[in-house]
Amino acid sequence: MYLGGFGLIGAIGGATAAAHIPGMILKIAFGAAILLGGIRMLTAKPVKVEEQPKDSPRLWAALGFLLGVVTGLIGIGGGVLMVPVMVLFLKFKMHQAVGTSTAMMILTATGGLIGYIVNGLGVSGIPSPHLGYFHLWSWLCLAATSIPMALVGARTAHKLPAKQLRIIFIIVMFYMGLKMIGVFSWLHLPI
């Protein structure tokens, strides 16, 4: 609740800031943040099984707020940033970090949505139907496909050992980061 609640507040602030920053800068910032998270997860020592998550509500609130700002700023739920923070700094086990970040994303996504709706009111050139920067038909199409697949992903993650889940997560982070920065386009690769 600390991570998510303060993440919601931070996401509103991040979305407000994003409304005033050019899209290309946000896209590169998003890619760089994900790449840095992937590099950190790749080079970090695995969390020892006997370590317990840090019990520090102030730390959770501070990290939740910062993660919320970043997720609101670059327009993501934040799992690719939250999981590394939880594993590396808060000492969560991988499955616990993935589950907690999924719940936290509900709140940060809500905060980001509020910020993007409020800051997009009155902006012209957005296809209808929309509420601020929120486009209804896009959301419906994405929700209709991503919600069932999230259930498949969660079931699959529970069947994988933590080490394999970590490797898959790092590969996805590297791909997404390089894609957003534009490396594949620069190299004329169709991926």
N, C-alpha and C positions, 0 to 999 in steps of 0.2 A: 504493500500500500504506500510506503514511503517513496519507493522508486517510481511507482506509477502516478501517484498524486502530484508529486513535485515535477514529474515528467510532463504531465498534462499542462501545468502552468508554464513550464519552460517552452513547450511546443507552441503555445499561443504566441509567446514572445518571438520565437524563431520564425514562425509563419509571418508575423508582422514585419520582421526585418527582411524576410525573403521577398516580400511584395515590392521592395525598393531596390533589389539587386538584379542585374541582368541574368537571364536564364543560363547563358553559356558559363558564366562564372559559377553559378550554383551547380551546374552539371559537372564541371571539373572538380569543384570542392567535394561533391558527393563521391566521385570516383577516387579522389585522393584519400578521403577519409576511410573508404572501404579498403583500399590497398594497404594503408597503414595498419588498419586492424588485422588484415590478413597476414602481413609481415610480422606483426607482433605475436599473433597466435602461432605462426610457423616457428618463430625463434624462441618462444617462451618455453620454460621447463613445464612439463605437465604438472598439474596440481596433484599433490600427494593425496592419496585416498584418505589418510587419517586426518587431514586438515578439515576443519569445519568452517562454514561461511562466517565471515566477520559479522558480529552482532553490534552494529553501530548505526542507529537511526539517523544521526546527523550526517554520517558519511553517505548513507543511502539517499537521504534527502538531497544532499549536494550533488551527488552523481546523477540522481534522477532528474534534477533540474537541468544540469548541463547536457545530459543525453536528450532531454526534451527540447532544449534550444536547438541542438544540432538536428534532431529529427524534424522539427518544425521548419527549420531553415532549409533543409535539403529535400523535404517532402517525402519522407519514408516513415514507416512504422518504427524502424530503428533496430530490429533484431540483429542485423549484421554489425551494429555497433554495441548493442547491449550485451550480447553473449560474450564477446571478448572482455568487456569491462567486468562482467560478473565472474568469469572464470579467472582472469588474471589478477584483478584487484580485490574482489570480494571473496575469492576462494570458493565459489560455487562449483559443484560437480557439473560436468557437461550437460547431462540430462536435466538437472535442476535449473541450470542457466537457460537452456532452451525453453523449458516450460514456463519459467518465471518471465522471460523476455516476451513470450507469446501473450501472457496476461498483461504485461506492462504495455505492450503495443496497442492494446485496446484503448488505454487511457491517453498515450501520446498521440495516437492517430486521431482521437476525438479532439484533443487540444489543437493539433495541426489543422483539422477540419474547421474548427471554430475560427481560427486565425485566417485561414484562406477564404472562408465565406465572408467574414467581416471586411477583410482588406480587398476583396474583389467586388464588393458591391459598387455598382455604378461604373465599372470598367466596361468599355465597349469592345466589340469584336469577339466575344466569347459565344460559341454556338449555343443555341437554346436546345433543350431546357437547361438552365443553370441557376445556381444560387451563388453569387460571388464567383470564385474560381472553381467551384464544384459543379461538374458537368454530370447530370443525372444518368443519361444513357450509358456513358462510359463506365460509371460506377456500377450500374446494374449488370452490364456484361462481365466486368471483371469480378464482381462479387459472386455471380452465378457460377463461374468456373473456379475461382480460387478457394471458396469455402469448402466445397467437397474435396478438392485436392489437398487442402490443409489437413483434413482428417486422414487422408492416405499418407501424407508426409509424417504426421504424428505417429501413426501406427508403425510405419517403417522405421522411424527414429528409435522407437522403443525396442525394436528387434536388433538394432545394430549395436555393437560394442562402442563404448565412448571414443576409443581411438579412431575407429573408422568414421564415426559421426564427425569428429573433429577434422579429419582429412577432407571429407566431402565439403564441410563448411568452409575450409580454407580455399579449396579449389573454386567454389562458387564465389567467394569473396574476390579472389584474384580476377576471375572472368568478369564479374560485374564492374570492378574498379577499372580495369583496362578498357572495357567497352565504354564506360561513361566518359573517361578521359579522352577517348577517341583513338587509342593506339591501333585498334584493328582497322579503322578507316584510313589512318595514315599509312598503314602497311598494305592497304588494298586487300584485306582479308575479309571474305564474306561471312564472318562469324560474329 
